[in-house]
Amino acid sequence: MTNCGSCSPRQANASQTSRRPTGRRGALQQLAAGLLGLFSAARMALGQKKLAVSLDKAEKLKTAGGSMVLKIQGRDLLFIRESEQSVRVLDAICSHKKCTVEYSKDKQRVVCPCHSSNYALDGKVLNGPAEKPLQSFDAALDAPNGRIIFTVE
């Protein structure tokens, strides 16, 4: 233990002791922040649900270029069979005036019939009046089992 010369050994010891809680406090704060991050990630993961739609019940999605709107858990979702290997799932409600959007196979984009907003197949706005994108959901084609698997929040 060192003594600064102007401090008694007892004061120097108290000074060193007062620094330890700060170190512990910092470590505890880091631990708490890490746990909070893990908790947030787990909560988000728990809020997501993997669902499946059978292609037998969605006839229009059996071939590339097909699309249809399905109500899933109270939400209107637009399913687009982009190719033989891929499928897209988007929120089917236009972010502008809440009309139901449609897939235009000829234009390879999603259009709103009410005010002509256009969206890319990933949900991004191509031209307005809509300013916000359509929510996009992770989706995959499970061809061997004849279904589309997707994740919703």
Order of alpha helices (4+ residues) and beta strands (2+ residues): alpha-beta-beta-beta-beta-beta-beta-beta-beta-beta-beta-beta
